[in-house]
Amino acid sequence: MFISTDNQFTARGRLVDTPQINISEKTGNAIVSITLAQDHPFKKKQDGTRETVFIKYTAIDTQNNKLASRLAVYVTKGSLVSLIGFHDSYSKMNQEGQKEYFEMKRILSFRNEESKEKTSERRENQA
């Protein structure tokens, strides 16, 4: 039996790019894919630094929750965000007629840890 908490994740990091809304041809729902820059949890033995990893996450609007649209409105490149979601999978038939499997990290909710204005101010001060 599938239990939604079995494949749940929490993530926190800074957006690599400003989110862009795409519309699904199949369902007409808005879809936003974002990439977060996150520090790897373990330090390197050689120099004690942390490696930054870049992980892609996906938000999809549904009839009851306009998550993707809100994400695109409230965050921008460099924003610090926290995500809660689950690992999702789906399959498609390829050109050879064989089933291919894909997975995505699907966002259920997000919290903007820093407003767009605060992010812009911080980026201007760094320049």
C-alpha positions in Angstrom: 0.0 0.0 0.0 1.2 3.5 -0.9 1.7 5.9 2.1 2.3 9.5 1.0 4.9 10.0 3.7 7.0 7.1 2.5 8.6 9.2 -0.2 8.2 12.7 1.2 11.0 15.3 1.2 11.8 18.7 2.7 14.3 21.0 1.0 15.8 24.4 1.5 17.9 26.4 -0.9 18.2 29.4 -3.2 16.6 29.5 -6.6 19.1 29.3 -9.5 16.8 31.1 -12.0 13.5 33.0 -11.9 10.6 30.5 -12.3 8.8 30.4 -15.6 5.3 29.1 -16.1 4.6 26.4 -18.8 1.2 25.2 -19.7 0.7 21.4 -20.1 -0.7 20.5 -23.5 -2.4 17.4 -22.0 -4.2 18.9 -19.0 -3.9 22.7 -19.4 -2.4 23.0 -15.9 0.4 25.5 -15.2 3.7 23.8 -14.4 6.8 25.4 -12.9 10.2 23.7 -12.7 12.7 25.3 -10.4 16.3 24.4 -9.5 17.6 25.0 -6.0 21.2 25.5 -5.1 21.7 23.5 -1.9 24.8 22.8 0.2 25.7 19.2 0.4 25.3 18.1 4.0 28.8 16.7 4.4 32.1 18.5 4.2 34.9 17.4 2.0 37.8 15.7 3.8 40.4 17.5 1.8 39.6 21.1 2.6 36.5 21.1 4.9 34.3 22.9 2.4 30.8 21.9 1.3 29.9 21.2 -2.3 26.9 22.9 -3.7 24.4 20.6 -5.5 21.7 21.7 -7.9 18.4 19.8 -7.7 15.3 20.3 -9.9 11.8 20.4 -8.4 8.4 20.7 -10.1 5.2 22.4 -9.0 1.8 21.8 -10.8 -1.4 23.8 -10.5 -4.5 21.8 -9.7 -8.1 22.8 -9.5 -7.9 23.3 -5.7 -4.3 24.6 -5.4 -2.6 27.1 -7.7 0.8 26.3 -6.3 2.9 26.7 -9.5 1.3 30.1 -10.2 2.0 31.3 -6.7 5.5 30.1 -6.8 6.2 32.1 -10.0 4.7 35.3 -8.5 6.3 35.2 -5.1 9.9 34.1 -5.7 12.8 35.1 -8.0 16.3 34.1 -8.8 18.3 34.0 -5.5 15.2 33.7 -3.3 15.7 31.5 -0.2 12.8 29.0 -0.2 11.7 25.9 1.8 9.8 23.1 0.0 7.8 20.1 1.1 6.9 17.5 -1.5 7.1 13.9 -2.6 9.0 11.9 -5.2 6.6 11.1 -8.1 7.0 8.9 -11.1 5.3 8.4 -14.5 5.8 6.6 -17.8 5.6 7.5 -21.5 5.9 5.4 -24.6 9.0 6.3 -26.6 9.3 6.4 -30.4 10.2 2.7 -30.5 7.0 1.8 -28.7 8.7 1.0 -25.4 7.7 2.3 -22.0 10.1 4.8 -20.5 10.0 5.7 -16.8 10.6 9.2 -15.4 10.7 10.6 -11.9 10.3 14.1 -10.5 10.4 15.8 -7.1 6.9 17.3 -6.9 6.3 20.3 -4.6 3.3 20.2 -2.3 3.9 23.5 -0.5 6.6 26.1 -0.3 7.6 28.9 2.1 9.3 32.0 0.9 12.0 32.7 3.4 12.9 36.0 1.8 10.7 38.4 -0.2 11.4 39.3 -3.8 12.2 42.8 -2.6 14.7 41.6 0.1 16.3 39.3 -2.5 16.7 42.2 -5.0 18.1 44.4 -2.2 20.6 41.7 -1.1 21.8 41.1 -4.7 22.2 44.9 -5.4 24.3 45.2 -2.2 26.6 42.3 -3.3 27.2 43.9 -6.7 
